[in-house]
């Protein structure tokens, strides 16, 4: 009778294991501990390249993410910030040059070139290629996908870190090399606390700092 | 026999002795007893297997967090940084005190109200009612669109019917009545007057649930002017409250609390002494040095005894007749009278009664103690706006008119008379018979249920407006968020029905421009001066997600937004602090049933009329018989009949600045000089107590 029970358990466990593997198999590649989004790199509505803007063109992070020094959120730039440059810059340099070449060959004036990605930006603002508002266009904000996302039970303040001279790359990685942004660090509590301990020991940018290790500093 | 060489286990002595002890079998100590009759899976097996399976299913949840979107503005307003709250200075509209406040605003929603420390009257305080009023806009019971005969309608349809109806009334010379709470807004007052001015027979009737009518009428009898004086609790060393909950609900609790606590600073050279007579527990009574419990009906009796004791000390004639025995310990009252008499000139006796005779007694006591001119100011009274002279009798007249069917159109703003009035049930019977009833109520309440047209007003956090804080302080109200629903400012409604369509902002500007007040040039002006165009633009709140839903209508009244944010949303949208029904009690929170019943003097003990008839009033005094108070010589007006309550010319015309014209003369075109009401706070010396 006991043997029978054990046999039953074994059978059920095996079935369970097979079932679990079958369910998990499809997602095994994406397996993470709960809350860990390391490596997350979602496709964005507009293929904005940090490598181009921050890497090649050397635009400061805080030009667009201007809340970083003053607010708890670094902020996603409003479309109006993009338009500071993209009112005039409508396509990549390469395609503009190519069009110039073609125009010279065909002995005509070069056409206005608008890249397909920037088209989406102008569409959001309901502007046509000439930067004029379209009569029946409805402006609609761009819905970016948030990459770095902390749980709701954690309070994180960008301005506290940026003003204490924590470099952006320390948490966000080498964004200036990324075509599409991905999450480099795991943003776990252990990772936060380790950094807080380290900087208390060795200082930050040559200055001693007092990074809090209180639970209540982030969880309240 | 028992085999003693082996370890044996037995379960009973009989078992041991009878030698049938089974040999211990390894692993069989806990025998498997199949629960399912020996066949199939046992319960334990099932749980073990199921636990593993469920656990493995749970593991499949170890995946990416759900996709979160970050939606930035299309066009970033300069003043707004996501993650930081914006603050707008505005004026509280939860009661008629008009305290200054700072509205914390996040993502286009007002989320917290705090007092504005720059406001000269409330000085950074905001009472519990004011603090709670931030939930008002999010109340799920709010009307989200106008109603036409209890069915949801468009503004055009409602306006069309009302305008046609009013035209007919104008043509036939019909009767129009406007019923409201005390109107402290000069603009609102102006608009009601100009609206009613288009009819042959129109009248504005006001009443307040916590009526101050008795104080007005008592001062009319004693001082010849219907005023609600200003009380300086900070200057008083002995404070006596007769059922006046001045720290909680009475007149202007915030500024009174500030003054009261200033006089009770332990580090200051003096510390006030506060005695409270009351029939129910109030905040003020709890804070008093001595709280004396007394039935409301005996209040007048106690005051009569106190007045008699003080008159005796002052040598003033006071014929109290032979009042009934003192309802409280006479020694207590004698001691209080002593304290008051020793501190004369620095006393304040406040009476919260709705009974005019009791208020007259209170005035007499204050007069004996020299409080007038010292702690009580009738020269710069607290109610300069004409319509704040609400008159309880006028409401009863209106009810009679309604019952007799002579009223063609009734407008109801800011009050719920069916609920408030003692004879409200009768009103509920007569209201359906009135041909046109227009209610501005923000919800379907006891009164607006009977309205022909419900034209919901904006919540005050969504409105342009102004308020007279009660001491001549003019404070402006600006919208701190865009209207959530398809409501409309009452100012705009009245302007449309008067045939002159205007935006609320323009109406407020016009009021003050007509009084010589120009928009201030400096940015960030909060109150006292009308902000400039630029400020107004920046002050206009930004549009947010749910405000977008009803953007299809293009009203000319929408606050101008500098940023054309027709559809931008702020980053990291959080739910508005939406109420799910329990946010604001339908019946208001400042209303007290005890005071209701007393509203129209239904409780008037017989003793009072008898005693007071014999009271020599006003005292037939020569100057010799006036009490020898330290302030007597500086007493600014005769006690019998004061016809010259006015400020000195130097007060109303300050060099380099233009004083406001008298609200009275502006509103009524009257040439009567009542310029006591005319100086705005910034014209006066700032009174930091």
Interface residues (C-beta under 8 A of the other chain):
Chain A: X1 X2 X5 X8 X9 X12 X13 X15 X16 X17 X19 X20 X23 X24 X27 X30 X31 X32 X33 X34 X35 X37 X40 X42 X66 X67 X70 X71 X72 X73 X75 X76 X77 X78 X79 X80 X81 X124 X125 X138 X139 X140 X141 X142 X143 X144 X145 X146 X149 X158
Chain B: X27 X32 X34 X38 X40 X41 X42 X45 X46 X48 X49 X50 X52 X53 X56 X57 X59 X60 X61 X62 X63 X64 X65 X67 X68 X69 X70 X71 X72 X73 X74 X75 X76 X81 X82 X83 X84 X566 X567 X568 X569 X571 X572
